[in-house]
Amino acid sequence: MGRPALAGRPLSGDHGQVDQAAALALLEQGDLAPRAPRLGGMARAEGVVIVSERFWAFAGTDGSLREGTMPSTPNSLRAIPLARGLVRLSASLSPLFRRRGVARKRERIFLVAAIVTPLALAFAPSWIGLIAGLVTTVALLGWLLRGRTLYLHGAEHRAIAALEERRLREAWHGAASPSRFSLRCGTNFAALMMPVAVLGGHLWPLPATAFTPVVVSVLALALTMELWQLVQSVPRLARVVLLPGLGLQRLTTREPRLDETRVALTALAAVLRRELSHA
């Protein structure tokens, strides 16, 4: 990965590894850019990840900065309905699962277990599946809600909204506070997937087998991704269909402090630098 280009002079009294002037200069470029890259991200207890189609960056609350490259998707897969959604979903998680990504080895093992467990339990007795499912859910919630994650989640949304509104400099100085709610948040995806999965289980047309729950779960993921992309292409429709997810974001985000917003903006600046250079 190499040494981040923003590393240098302190960002503030508590951040000693990021050059404030370089980050702010990049944000100013973003405000003036005729086109902005489509960004997403994720919040962690110790920082914020911002991702584009090609690059990712993680800015920590301790001032650290890590950068990486997103996996490329073959053009052949991008044209296949359902498959393209699963590939896109897998790619979005790559900063967590790569060996040099943002998650430690034990954390990666935990996340893999949390993903695989529901599929494996499809073959177990229902009472075992229920208990294990509850344990897995509680463990995941504990992981998602630890530390300042909810506040940094709000900061992630605010930083991306600031780019889309061309108010990055204002957001850095606290003169603007773009929304902490986002139509592209994973919370919206989860809220959309739940009814899709339930309907899929009830409307499954083939005879049930031991593999049916696994197949239905994978198809529900793929179909939800297709529906999610379609809905987002029509903003007015998205605000209606994704209303439950936007409501849940009142629980999964909190109003961030200015220093937390700057952490997210630092990660965004790092991705923006590479995107502008690539362009």
Secondary structure, DSSP 8 states (H G I E B T S, - for coil): ----TT-SS-SBTTB-SS-HHHHHHHHHHHHH-SS----EEEEETTEEEEE-SSEEEEEETTS-EEEEE-----HHHHTSTTHHHHHHHHHHTHHHHSTTSSS-HHHHHHHHHHHHHHHHGGGS-HHHHHHHHHHHHHHHHHHHTSTTHHHHHHHHHHHHHHHHTT-HHHHHHTS----S--TT-HHHHHHHHHHHHHHHHHH--S---TTHHHHHHHHHHHHHHHHHHHHHTSHHHHHHHTHHHHHHHHHH-----HHHHHHHHHHHHHHHHHHHHH-
